[in-house]
Structure formats: C-alpha cells, structure tokens
C-alpha cells in the first residue's frame, strides 16, 4: 500500500496578515478555509474531510460547526496534534484517507495570533515534575542542539548565519514578509545573543496569521483549473530522550521521516529542485538538511554556507517566501507555510525573482515540539504532474 | 541569584512519590530495571526499554558530566542555564546549572547534584564540581 500519487493539493491559501489584533482566531481559520476553497474552485459544501490541530479553537467539532461545513457530507475528521509539523502530517493522513475512500475533498486549516497575545500553555506530559522547573523554551531547547552540534562537528555561528542570510535574500521579494531587509553574516553575528549559541537573527519571527490546504483525489484535481501538484511520498516520526539512554541532540526524528518519504516517492534528495525546511531557528534547518540526506551528518555547516540555499545562486533553493526566519510563523507553527511555498514553486507561482526553473519535485519538511526535548517530524514529497 | 529564584513544587503522583520522598532526604534516585539491567530517568514503573515491570529505585551518585547546555540570556526571573547531564550511571537528565558562573559552563564539565527548596519537595539541580 502506498499513498504515492493518490492525493493532489488542489487549493492553497496563506493569510496575508502578520498582525491581526482586530480578528478572532476562529475568524482567521474561516478566512484561510475560504481562501483555499476559492483557490481550488470548489464549494465549502463539497468538503467531506476536515483536518486541524491544537490551534483550532475548541478542536474539530466546534471548528466544523463554526466553519459551516456540510455535516451531511463530512465523513472524515483528524485532529492529530504534533505542534508545528501537524499540517504536514495532516497532508499525509488526508492522502491516506483519500486513498482508502474515506473522503474525497479534505480541508486543512491553521491559524492563530501569538503576536497579538500569549498562546495557551501546552498540555503537560508525564515528565512535568522532572522538567517544568528548568524553563525549557524554544530558544534554549534549540540552543542546546546547536551547542552540541558545534561541539561534535565544529559547526560555527557563521555557518548558521548563512541560513538567515539566504532567507533574507528571498524575503526581500515577498511583500507580506515581516522582515524584508537583506542581512549579512555579520548582521546575524552582531545581533544580541538570545540563548547561546543562538543570536536574535538565528530565531524566527512571531506572527499572527494562518494558512489552509485543499487535498483531493486525482480525478477531482484534474477536473479543476489549477496546475496539478500531487503527494508522492510521506513520512512521520517522533523522538525524545527516552529514559535518558544514549542522548543525542544532533539529530532529529527527520532522520526517520525523511527516508520513509523518499522511499515511498522512489526518489533521492539529489532529485529535489526546491526545499521548504522548517526554520524555527537556523539550527533547525541545518539539522534537518543533514537528517533528510541533503548532506552527511555533521556537514550541514559547509552545505549551507556561501549562499548554497539562495534561489538562483546555490544548489538547493530553500524557503523562497522568506520562511519563518523572515516572512511569518503563524501560531508559532511553521508546517503549513512550508507546504504552501512548495506548492507555489511547483505551480510556478512563486515570485519571479525566486521561482526555481523547471521545478517538478519539492520537499516540505517540518518539526513540532522542542528539538532538544521531545518532538515530531514530518516529510512530504510533492511532484508537479 | 538562583537561591532567590522561586521554583514550582512538584505535584507528584503515585508512580514518582518515592523519588520526591527521597529528595527530601537529599537523595537523588533513578530507576533501574532488574530484567534488562538498564537505568532510566525520569522514573517509570514499566521499563521503557524492555517493558518489564521489575523496576527498582536506586540512589544515584549524583555525579555526571554536561552533555549540552544553553544560557538563556534574559527571562522574567533573570538569566539561567538549561542543559542535560549524563549521569555516571548512564541516563542523561534535563536540569539547570546553578551556584556557578554561567558564562564558564562547558560541555564535558564534571557536575554534581544539589537540591533547591520549593514549597513542596526539593528539586534537583546540578553545579560544577
């Protein structure tokens, strides 16, 4: 059994807002749902599958009701919650459901307002008494990974900075990006230290906003007007300290989700023309590139240096919308926007200055949770037909 | 600085109560599985490696080395250093480093456990030897 080629992304929408104090979170979900439905050229009453994660107010059934979905038709719901990569997992699960005949038009939504106000705390796991007092945050949890990566492999702050530099080169062409200024390695190194060894410019932005997808069958996709983009490989995985045995923070669960996706797709990293890689921090990108097999473990620093991730300059154009480092990071969750820019690249709808020529194979990969503590990862490989 | 910091009291539960009771006596406990021999942390009733229920409490040396750390430069309660310590007994544990110059921490540095009070059971932290 495989989902290869059994589901197409027929509709996408990214909310242009980066700051939405005048809107409700549910409203943002509705606005992105409407956007993706209109992009696909379908009616909301056609939707028979709905996918959302922890950012959806109240969860699936309040959202299905609020969104006015057609409950006589809706027959598949999935509220898998894996932090920032939830939506990449949803894409895979939607393909599975479509392949199994459990639904034919799936809607996936993400939206929220962390820039306007604090997000509700995460639910605590069994580790709470043994960890909560130590103040793990995104910054220091990823800082711990970067510190050990530098120790084991000689990775430098200059190399990490190149990831932000590449993102900023792309963001200058995105009118919606929060940070449009092109920055240099020196700018990154001179930005304040937030949590060693990560500087402020190693960190993504905090933004309001959201995005949505319509995933459907090959037959329905071909009946619509958009360029055809299909899912050909998908993987998901999780990793944690697991009782503290053989702790190694220099790799992520992407080391498992990536090969699963590539195997299903029947391609290798060398075939990929464009990569959307979750960039919560620069170190996130570097580790994911290694884990996905774009370079050997420990060689990510060399791989990202000297503009290798800049579209039109380097070998692996990445995050051509500016990514989380420069454009947006709706709900502190980067998975959705990773899919959206990959689809734009495959459709040929990216900004002309960053559009990859003949872009027929793309990857969208993300992590969720804290890379240095417990996290999930998901990989999607997409093809233009 | 760390002495002035107020830490949350552990809630505790039936599975981990013995850990916190021992902490009140200054003992740092880990769990070891008598079926597969592996030690683990934080403590579980069922061994996470072999799924045996033959896990027993063991007082750890409280000594280990810094696996990694990150110095959080600003927070509402001031700077702090989070990290993992690999215990002599094997498991790595998440912690904060205290009672030291946070700028001078290094991976591989030897550390030992120190307990800090809360309104309930004390919490384990680590400090350079």
Interface residues (C-beta under 8 A of the other chain):
Chain A: X126 X127 X128 X129 X130 X131 X132 X133 X134 X135 X136 X137 X139 X140 X141 X143 X144 X145 X146 X147 X148 X151 X192 X193 X194 X195 X196 X197 X198 X241 X242 X243 X244 X245 X247 X249 X372 X373
Chain B: X7 X8 X10 X11 X12 X13 X16 X20 X38 X40 X41 X42 X44 X48 X49 X67 X68 X69 X70 X71 X72 X73 X74 X75 X80 X82 X83 X84 X86 X87 X90 X91 X92 X93 X94 X95 X96 X107 X118 X123
